[in-house]
Amino acid sequence: MRAIGNFLWFVLGGVLMGLMWWLAGVIAAITIVGLPWARACFVIGQFTFLPFGREAINRRELSGRDDIGTGPFGVVGNILWFVFGGLWLAIGHLCSALCCFITIIGIPFGIQHLKLAGIALWPVGKTIVSLDVAAVARRVDAESTVVGRRAGR
């Protein structure tokens, strides 16, 4: 079922937004200063081409610890990204979502565009994983939070 969803997504507009992500990545790479965001654009662009069966989650949830992208530097990086690129990609995803919501069959695609719009606004500190890995990571994170609270941490 995911293969059919990904095929329909790709043919009916996913390719366009994936290319927009890659264009943002090329522009970021040309600036040299934007190289860290360029890599993220290419990864998220690939995710945008075939999103069903995968999910973007916070790296802190996945690894259980902070890194440079999930701490204060990540916040600064996300603010810079929002100003220079994220807002425009999010608007593209919102427009695509509205077009998808016009038809009943397009509703799942519209929901996916809304998720991608959220990623477009705040991508630093996120990673793309399968749905199974995301579910396990969230369960482990929730369990460690509960155990930490019981221990008084």
DOMI-313767 format. One record per residue: residue number from 1; y, z, x of N, C-alpha, C in turn; residue in one letter. Coordinates in Angstrom, 3 decimals, always signed. Layout:
- seq, n.north, n.up, n.east, ca.north, ca.up, ca.east, c.north, c.up, c.east, type
- NUM, Y, Z, X, Y, Z, X, Y, Z, X, A
...
end
This chain:
- seq, n.north, n.up, n.east, ca.north, ca.up, ca.east, c.north, c.up, c.east, type
- 1, -1.192, +0.000, +0.819, +0.000, +0.000, +0.000, +1.266, +0.000, +0.870, M
- 2, +1.218, +0.739, +2.001, +2.378, +0.772, +2.894, +2.649, -0.604, +3.475, R
- 3, +1.573, -1.343, +3.774, +1.736, -2.685, +4.338, +2.437, -3.597, +3.346, A
- 4, +2.082, -3.503, +2.081, +2.735, -4.324, +1.054, +4.201, -3.920, +0.921, I
- 5, +4.452, -2.598, +0.900, +5.831, -2.119, +0.818, +6.665, -2.578, +2.004, G
- 6, +6.103, -2.487, +3.204, +6.829, -2.923, +4.396, +7.084, -4.428, +4.367, N
- 7, +6.092, -5.206, +3.920, +6.275, -6.659, +3.847, +7.391, -7.010, +2.861, F
- 8, +7.329, -6.428, +1.658, +8.382, -6.700, +0.664, +9.747, -6.236, +1.158, L
- 9, +9.776, -5.057, +1.782, +11.026, -4.536, +2.337, +11.618, -5.503, +3.345, W
- 10, +10.789, -5.943, +4.279, +11.243, -6.833, +5.346, +11.790, -8.129, +4.766, F
- 11, +11.067, -8.728, +3.843, +11.452, -10.023, +3.269, +12.680, -9.900, +2.369, V
- 12, +12.773, -8.819, +1.633, +13.839, -8.683, +0.637, +15.068, -7.937, +1.154, L
- 13, +15.305, -7.939, +2.435, +16.559, -7.398, +2.929, +16.471, -6.415, +4.070, G
- 14, +15.300, -5.867, +4.343, +15.176, -4.914, +5.446, +15.502, -5.555, +6.781, G
- 15, +15.171, -6.832, +6.899, +15.448, -7.549, +8.150, +16.957, -7.587, +8.424, V
- 16, +17.755, -7.727, +7.386, +19.215, -7.804, +7.565, +19.772, -6.500, +8.136, L
- 17, +19.384, -5.364, +7.559, +19.905, -4.085, +8.059, +19.310, -3.750, +9.418, M
- 18, +18.068, -4.146, +9.674, +17.495, -3.948, +11.004, +18.279, -4.703, +12.060, G
- 19, +18.675, -5.922, +11.730, +19.487, -6.719, +12.656, +20.870, -6.101, +12.848, L
- 20, +21.414, -5.478, +11.803, +22.708, -4.802, +11.930, +22.595, -3.619, +12.903, M
- 21, +21.475, -2.895, +12.829, +21.254, -1.804, +13.781, +21.176, -2.354, +15.194, W
- 22, +20.461, -3.455, +15.364, +20.334, -4.037, +16.702, +21.672, -4.562, +17.199, W
- 23, +22.490, -5.119, +16.299, +23.829, -5.571, +16.692, +24.664, -4.372, +17.164, L
- 24, +24.576, -3.270, +16.432, +25.288, -2.055, +16.861, +24.789, -1.599, +18.230, A
- 25, +23.497, -1.737, +18.472, +22.932, -1.377, +19.770, +23.443, -2.266, +20.886, G
- 26, +23.563, -3.558, +20.621, +24.091, -4.488, +21.636, +25.546, -4.149, +21.945, V
- 27, +26.321, -3.899, +20.903, +27.736, -3.553, +21.113, +27.851, -2.246, +21.898, I
- 28, +27.032, -1.259, +21.551, +27.065, +0.015, +22.280, +26.667, -0.189, +23.740, A
- 29, +25.676, -1.045, +23.987, +25.227, -1.284, +25.366, +26.290, -2.003, +26.184, A
- 30, +27.018, -2.896, +25.561, +28.064, -3.631, +26.264, +29.155, -2.679, +26.757, I
- 31, +29.404, -1.625, +26.022, +30.465, -0.689, +26.405, +30.063, +0.218, +27.568, T
- 32, +28.819, +0.211, +27.964, +28.242, +1.047, +29.005, +28.265, +2.530, +28.595, I
- 33, +29.387, +3.036, +28.128, +29.473, +4.434, +27.703, +28.548, +4.675, +26.510, V
- 34, +28.303, +3.638, +25.744, +27.476, +3.774, +24.552, +25.987, +3.596, +24.772, G
- 35, +25.534, +3.560, +26.025, +24.107, +3.333, +26.299, +23.169, +4.332, +25.610, L
- 36, +23.479, +5.621, +25.570, +22.559, +6.529, +24.861, +22.432, +6.176, +23.371, P
- 37, +23.519, +5.752, +22.757, +23.475, +5.363, +21.353, +22.795, +4.011, +21.186, W
- 38, +22.902, +3.150, +22.174, +22.280, +1.826, +22.105, +20.771, +1.959, +21.971, A
- 39, +20.180, +2.809, +22.786, +18.732, +3.001, +22.701, +18.343, +3.495, +21.313, R
- 40, +19.101, +4.455, +20.797, +18.818, +4.979, +19.459, +18.944, +3.882, +18.402, A
- 41, +19.927, +3.010, +18.563, +20.110, +1.910, +17.601, +18.903, +0.983, +17.582, C
- 42, +18.351, +0.696, +18.749, +17.191, -0.188, +18.804, +15.958, +0.476, +18.196, F
- 43, +15.788, +1.768, +18.430, +14.650, +2.490, +17.856, +14.795, +2.576, +16.334, V
- 44, +15.975, +2.934, +15.859, +16.191, +3.050, +14.420, +16.177, +1.665, +13.777, I
- 45, +16.640, +0.642, +14.497, +16.553, -0.728, +13.985, +15.114, -1.144, +13.768, G
- 46, +14.252, -0.818, +14.716, +12.824, -1.123, +14.564, +12.255, -0.356, +13.369, Q
- 47, +12.655, +0.892, +13.202, +12.244, +1.691, +12.051, +12.744, +1.057, +10.759, F
- 48, +13.952, +0.499, +10.788, +14.529, -0.124, +9.602, +13.766, -1.382, +9.192, T
- 49, +13.192, -2.080, +10.155, +12.407, -3.269, +9.816, +11.176, -2.910, +8.987, F
- 50, +10.496, -1.827, +9.325, +9.243, -1.430, +8.659, +9.227, +0.083, +8.454, L
- 51, +9.951, +0.593, +7.445, +10.129, +2.043, +7.335, +9.016, +2.804, +6.614, P
- 52, +8.245, +2.127, +5.793, +7.271, +2.852, +4.987, +6.104, +3.328, +5.854, F
- 53, +5.770, +4.604, +5.711, +4.716, +5.206, +6.511, +5.247, +5.974, +7.704, G
- 54, +6.547, +5.928, +7.921, +7.181, +6.662, +9.022, +8.393, +7.400, +8.482, R
- 55, +8.867, +8.350, +9.271, +9.990, +9.174, +8.835, +10.796, +9.631, +10.045, E
- 56, +12.072, +9.821, +9.847, +12.940, +10.379, +10.889, +13.042, +11.881, +10.661, A
- 57, +12.691, +12.660, +11.699, +12.808, +14.115, +11.593, +13.575, +14.650, +12.788, I
- 58, +14.060, +15.851, +12.646, +14.783, +16.515, +13.715, +13.804, +16.841, +14.845, N
- 59, +14.198, +16.570, +16.069, +13.326, +16.853, +17.212, +13.038, +18.341, +17.352, R
- 60, +13.930, +19.187, +16.884, +13.702, +20.636, +16.927, +12.496, +20.990, +16.047, R
- 61, +12.372, +20.335, +14.894, +11.209, +20.563, +14.034, +9.917, +20.104, +14.705, E
- 62, +10.014, +19.012, +15.446, +8.830, +18.438, +16.076, +8.366, +19.255, +17.281, L
- 63, +9.311, +19.654, +18.127, +8.931, +20.320, +19.372, +9.005, +21.849, +19.296, S
- 64, +9.743, +22.361, +18.326, +9.901, +23.807, +18.211, +10.958, +24.384, +19.133, G
- 65, +11.690, +23.519, +19.838, +12.742, +24.014, +20.734, +13.911, +23.034, +20.745, R
- 66, +15.058, +23.539, +21.173, +16.247, +22.693, +21.272, +16.193, +21.827, +22.519, D
- 67, +16.864, +20.689, +22.453, +17.065, +19.845, +23.627, +18.510, +19.379, +23.599, D
- 68, +18.869, +18.488, +24.499, +20.272, +18.080, +24.616, +20.799, +17.428, +23.326, I
- 69, +19.931, +16.757, +22.586, +20.364, +16.091, +21.364, +20.409, +16.979, +20.140, G
- 70, +19.762, +18.140, +20.205, +19.751, +19.025, +19.045, +20.708, +20.201, +19.188, T
- 71, +21.369, +20.302, +20.335, +22.312, +21.386, +20.586, +23.760, +20.931, +20.408, G
- 72, +24.682, +21.602, +21.066, +26.110, +21.277, +20.935, +26.453, +19.856, +21.386, P
- 73, +25.780, +19.364, +22.430, +26.049, +17.995, +22.870, +25.629, +16.983, +21.809, F
- 74, +24.580, +17.311, +21.081, +24.144, +16.445, +19.991, +25.166, +16.377, +18.873, G
- 75, +25.795, +17.503, +18.581, +26.840, +17.521, +17.548, +28.012, +16.636, +17.971, V
- 76, +28.437, +16.773, +19.226, +29.533, +15.938, +19.731, +29.125, +14.464, +19.697, V
- 77, +27.886, +14.174, +20.115, +27.395, +12.800, +20.079, +27.360, +12.232, +18.677, G
- 78, +26.963, +13.046, +17.715, +26.935, +12.580, +16.324, +28.340, +12.343, +15.775, N
- 79, +29.290, +13.183, +16.146, +30.675, +12.978, +15.691, +31.224, +11.672, +16.248, I
- 80, +30.990, +11.435, +17.540, +31.434, +10.173, +18.144, +30.739, +8.985, +17.484, L
- 81, +29.433, +9.109, +17.255, +28.685, +8.032, +16.607, +29.232, +7.757, +15.207, W
- 82, +29.502, +8.825, +14.438, +30.012, +8.664, +13.077, +31.293, +7.851, +13.072, F
- 83, +32.205, +8.169, +13.978, +33.500, +7.494, +14.027, +33.361, +6.028, +14.433, V
- 84, +32.527, +5.758, +15.443, +32.503, +4.414, +16.017, +31.431, +3.486, +15.450, F
- 85, +30.406, +3.994, +14.819, +29.370, +3.085, +14.353, +28.645, +3.521, +13.103, G
- 86, +28.434, +4.812, +12.960, +27.600, +5.311, +11.882, +28.136, +5.058, +10.499, G
- 87, +29.431, +5.206, +10.338, +30.028, +5.010, +9.020, +29.780, +3.598, +8.514, L
- 88, +29.899, +2.617, +9.395, +29.748, +1.212, +8.978, +28.301, +0.894, +8.628, W
- 89, +27.372, +1.409, +9.394, +25.960, +1.192, +9.071, +25.586, +1.911, +7.777, L
- 90, +26.120, +3.095, +7.568, +25.846, +3.828, +6.333, +26.384, +3.074, +5.122, A
- 91, +27.566, +2.498, +5.247, +28.129, +1.708, +4.143, +27.227, +0.508, +3.857, I
- 92, +26.715, -0.133, +4.901, +25.793, -1.253, +4.712, +24.537, -0.828, +3.965, G
- 93, +23.991, +0.334, +4.337, +22.802, +0.835, +3.646, +23.118, +1.225, +2.207, H
- 94, +24.293, +1.792, +1.961, +24.664, +2.160, +0.592, +24.830, +0.928, -0.284, L
- 95, +25.450, -0.110, +0.246, +25.587, -1.366, -0.514, +24.216, -1.979, -0.798, C
- 96, +23.336, -1.946, +0.201, +21.982, -2.460, +0.010, +21.233, -1.636, -1.028, S
- 97, +21.424, -0.321, -1.008, +20.764, +0.545, -1.989, +21.229, +0.215, -3.396, A
- 98, +22.530, +0.018, -3.567, +23.042, -0.326, -4.892, +22.450, -1.637, -5.397, L
- 99, +22.314, -2.606, -4.513, +21.701, -3.882, -4.899, +20.237, -3.687, -5.279, C
- 100, +19.545, -2.827, -4.582, +18.127, -2.575, -4.884, +17.957, -1.828, -6.201, C
- 101, +18.874, -0.927, -6.521, +18.751, -0.127, -7.739, +18.962, -0.946, -9.011, F
- 102, +19.438, -2.158, -8.888, +19.659, -3.002, -10.065, +18.337, -3.325, -10.758, I
- 103, +17.278, -3.497, -9.980, +15.977, -3.826, -10.558, +15.055, -2.618, -10.479, T
- 104, +14.102, -2.540, -11.356, +13.148, -1.425, -11.356, +12.272, -1.471, -10.109, I
- 105, +11.827, -2.646, -9.732, +10.955, -2.766, -8.569, +11.686, -2.437, -7.266, I
- 106, +13.016, -2.518, -7.286, +13.807, -2.242, -6.090, +14.143, -0.777, -5.882, G
- 107, +13.818, +0.085, -6.842, +14.184, +1.508, -6.731, +13.604, +2.170, -5.477, I
- 108, +12.313, +1.979, -5.137, +11.829, +2.598, -3.888, +12.573, +2.094, -2.648, P
- 109, +12.992, +0.826, -2.672, +13.749, +0.274, -1.548, +15.149, +0.877, -1.503, F
- 110, +15.737, +1.098, -2.663, +17.046, +1.743, -2.713, +17.000, +3.162, -2.179, G
- 111, +15.939, +3.886, -2.522, +15.775, +5.251, -2.012, +15.647, +5.225, -0.494, I
- 112, +14.889, +4.262, +0.028, +14.731, +4.153, +1.480, +16.068, +3.839, +2.148, Q
- 113, +16.878, +2.983, +1.524, +18.205, +2.688, +2.083, +19.077, +3.939, +2.107, H
- 114, +18.962, +4.788, +1.083, +19.749, +6.028, +1.080, +19.312, +6.952, +2.219, L
- 115, +18.003, +7.021, +2.483, +17.523, +7.819, +3.617, +18.067, +7.260, +4.930, K
- 116, +18.049, +5.940, +5.057, +18.558, +5.306, +6.270, +20.068, +5.486, +6.408, L
- 117, +20.781, +5.548, +5.287, +22.222, +5.816, +5.346, +22.481, +7.202, +5.923, A
- 118, +21.659, +8.166, +5.550, +21.788, +9.509, +6.112, +21.522, +9.522, +7.616, G
- 119, +20.508, +8.770, +8.034, +20.216, +8.664, +9.460, +21.367, +7.984, +10.184, I
- 120, +21.963, +6.988, +9.541, +23.074, +6.255, +10.153, +24.272, +7.169, +10.405, A
- 121, +24.464, +8.150, +9.562, +25.612, +9.040, +9.729, +25.401, +10.074, +10.837, L
- 122, +24.168, +10.511, +11.080, +23.909, +11.621, +11.991, +22.578, +11.417, +12.716, W
- 123, +22.458, +10.400, +13.599, +21.152, +10.063, +14.184, +20.758, +10.839, +15.441, P
- 124, +21.721, +11.391, +16.167, +21.396, +12.054, +17.434, +20.586, +13.321, +17.142, V
- 125, +19.484, +13.485, +17.858, +18.617, +14.631, +17.647, +17.454, +14.334, +16.722, G
- 126, +17.345, +13.104, +16.265, +16.246, +12.701, +15.383, +15.236, +11.869, +16.165, K
- 127, +14.013, +11.837, +15.668, +12.970, +10.992, +16.219, +12.162, +10.409, +15.070, T
- 128, +11.556, +9.260, +15.307, +10.782, +8.566, +14.283, +9.307, +8.869, +14.523, I
- 129, +8.630, +9.389, +13.489, +7.207, +9.713, +13.587, +6.510, +9.273, +12.305, V
- 130, +5.176, +9.278, +12.333, +4.419, +8.954, +11.123, +4.604, +10.074, +10.096, S
- 131, +4.323, +9.762, +8.847, +4.460, +10.763, +7.792, +3.533, +11.955, +8.030, L
- 132, +2.342, +11.691, +8.567, +1.395, +12.777, +8.846, +1.932, +13.726, +9.905, D
- 133, +2.477, +13.176, +10.979, +3.040, +14.003, +12.047, +4.226, +14.803, +11.516, V
- 134, +5.066, +14.182, +10.686, +6.220, +14.884, +10.116, +5.766, +16.049, +9.241, A
- 135, +4.732, +15.844, +8.444, +4.240, +16.914, +7.572, +3.692, +18.082, +8.393, A
- 136, +2.924, +17.782, +9.436, +2.370, +18.838, +10.288, +3.500, +19.582, +11.008, V
- 137, +4.472, +18.842, +11.536, +5.586, +19.472, +12.247, +6.363, +20.400, +11.325, A
- 138, +6.597, +19.981, +10.100, +7.327, +20.836, +9.154, +6.513, +22.074, +8.796, R
- 139, +5.207, +21.907, +8.624, +4.355, +23.049, +8.290, +4.354, +24.059, +9.442, R
- 140, +4.195, +23.581, +10.669, +4.184, +24.471, +11.835, +5.531, +25.158, +11.990, V
- 141, +6.623, +24.412, +11.773, +7.961, +24.995, +11.869, +8.153, +26.077, +10.815, D
- 142, +7.684, +25.819, +9.599, +7.803, +26.808, +8.524, +6.968, +28.045, +8.830, A
- 143, +5.756, +27.838, +9.345, +4.899, +28.975, +9.685, +5.516, +29.824, +10.795, E
- 144, +6.088, +29.185, +11.797, +6.695, +29.952, +12.889, +7.926, +30.703, +12.413, S
- 145, +8.641, +30.145, +11.450, +9.805, +30.833, +10.887, +9.359, +32.075, +10.123, T
- 146, +8.295, +31.943, +9.340, +7.779, +33.075, +8.566, +7.250, +34.161, +9.496, V
- 147, +6.508, +33.768, +10.514, +5.964, +34.736, +11.481, +7.110, +35.415, +12.228, V
- 148, +8.138, +34.660, +12.592, +9.293, +35.231, +13.285, +10.025, +36.244, +12.432, G
- 149, +10.152, +35.969, +11.149, +10.834, +36.917, +10.256, +10.013, +38.179, +10.065, R
- 150, +8.704, +38.030, +9.990, +7.851, +39.204, +9.831, +7.900, +40.097, +11.079, R
- 151, +8.046, +39.460, +12.236, +8.094, +40.218, +13.480, +9.479, +40.816, +13.730, A
- 152, +10.449, +40.485, +12.856, +11.787, +41.042, +12.987, +12.681, +40.281, +13.938, G
- 153, +12.369, +39.024, +14.200, +13.191, +38.225, +15.115, +14.319, +37.559, +14.409, R
end
